[in-house]
Amino acid sequence: HFIYGQTAALTTSDLYLMTGASVVIMLLCVLLLKEFRILCFDSEFANVQGWPTHRLDFLLMGLVTVATIIGLQAVGIILVIALISIPPAAARFWSERLGHMIVISCMIGGASGFLGAILSALFPHVPTGSVIVLTAGGFFIVSLLAAPRRGLIAEELRTLRTRTRVVQEHIL
């Protein structure tokens, strides 16, 4: 049950506890976004500037741990780890700004959960967590291929244009 989760076994009190913990985690992340940003991108600079980097790092890891623990019973460790890593990795293809990546990542994670749950309802003997992970993986593959600046298709088109330009210049 820790691998795939057991959503059907959740009680109302479990749902309230998970919702409350999720809201607290989101609020802390929004309130401390500037601190987490500087910690993640240049912790030595933050340390020199006097930021409590060890405490912030401990808090960030604690928030990730709490988010993982509250999701274990419902969706299992596979889905929790997948939803912590796949949406941000997919969002990275679409933007270079952290704020935009956070929004895109949330949209990909939410859409993966929503579409995965719908698809799981169509296939009753398939665990919901697995279908959600596959849906998130589908979003990642689409991002990998179709992102306008970093996608493989856009990169191949740029390479083709450059080769064509080089050939034309050599002809001249």
Secondary structure as GFF3:
##gff-version 3
##sequence-region A 1 172
A	DSSP	three_ten_helix	7	9	.	.	.	ID=ss1
A	DSSP	alpha_helix	12	31	.	.	.	ID=ss2
A	DSSP	alpha_helix	33	41	.	.	.	ID=ss3
A	DSSP	alpha_helix	43	48	.	.	.	ID=ss4
A	DSSP	alpha_helix	53	92	.	.	.	ID=ss5
A	DSSP	alpha_helix	98	122	.	.	.	ID=ss6
A	DSSP	alpha_helix	128	146	.	.	.	ID=ss7
A	DSSP	alpha_helix	152	171	.	.	.	ID=ss8
###
